[in-house]
Amino acid sequence: MKLYNFGIVVVSLLLCSCTATYQLVNVTETPQVKLDPKGKVLISTPEDGRYQTIEYSGSGQMTAQAIKAAFARHSNNVSIS
């Protein structure tokens, strides 16, 4: 009887098992598109950060300034809105 119950469990597992398919995407390849140094870059200021009840005043402006500094190395016209 134990062998019969074991057989039912094995068949049930085989019939009820699920399959999953995966697709590998290589994200380490760098795109061939370059930023035009003569082009314009507009950075929008994000909201100030907050965690639960604590608000970090001015953090949105600091984030926008950091992004501007990073883009300024690659473009001549960077502005913050």
C-alpha positions in Angstrom: 0.0 0.0 0.0 2.9 2.4 0.7 4.3 1.8 -2.8 0.9 2.6 -4.2 0.7 5.9 -2.2 4.2 6.8 -3.3 3.3 6.2 -6.9 0.2 8.5 -6.6 2.4 11.2 -5.1 5.0 10.9 -7.9 2.4 11.0 -10.6 0.6 14.0 -9.0 3.9 15.9 -8.8 4.7 15.2 -12.4 1.2 16.3 -13.5 1.0 19.4 -11.3 4.6 20.6 -11.8 5.0 24.0 -13.4 7.5 25.0 -16.0 9.3 28.3 -16.2 11.1 29.9 -19.1 13.8 32.5 -18.8 15.4 34.9 -21.2 18.9 36.1 -20.7 19.3 39.8 -21.5 22.9 41.2 -21.6 22.7 44.7 -20.0 26.4 45.3 -19.9 26.7 46.3 -23.5 27.1 50.0 -23.9 24.9 51.7 -26.4 26.5 53.4 -29.4 24.5 56.6 -29.0 26.6 59.5 -27.9 25.4 62.7 -26.3 25.9 65.7 -28.6 28.0 68.3 -26.7 26.2 71.1 -28.6 22.8 69.8 -27.5 20.7 70.9 -24.5 20.1 68.9 -21.4 17.2 69.8 -19.1 17.1 68.3 -15.6 13.9 68.5 -13.6 14.2 68.9 -9.8 12.9 65.9 -8.0 10.8 66.2 -4.8 12.7 66.2 -1.5 13.4 62.8 -0.1 11.6 61.5 3.0 11.6 58.4 5.1 8.5 57.7 7.2 8.0 61.1 9.0 11.4 62.6 8.3 11.7 64.9 5.3 15.2 65.7 4.0 14.8 69.4 3.0 16.8 70.5 0.0 17.7 66.9 -1.1 15.8 67.3 -4.4 17.9 70.3 -5.3 21.1 68.6 -4.2 20.2 65.6 -6.4 19.5 67.9 -9.4 22.9 69.7 -8.9 24.7 66.4 -8.8 23.1 65.3 -12.0 23.9 68.6 -13.6 27.6 68.3 -12.6 27.7 64.8 -14.2 26.1 66.0 -17.5 28.2 69.2 -17.6 31.3 67.1 -18.5 29.5 66.0 -21.7 27.4 68.9 -22.7 27.9 72.7 -22.9 24.3 73.6 -22.1 22.8 72.0 -19.0 20.0 73.6 -17.0 17.7 72.7 -14.1 14.0 73.4 -14.0 
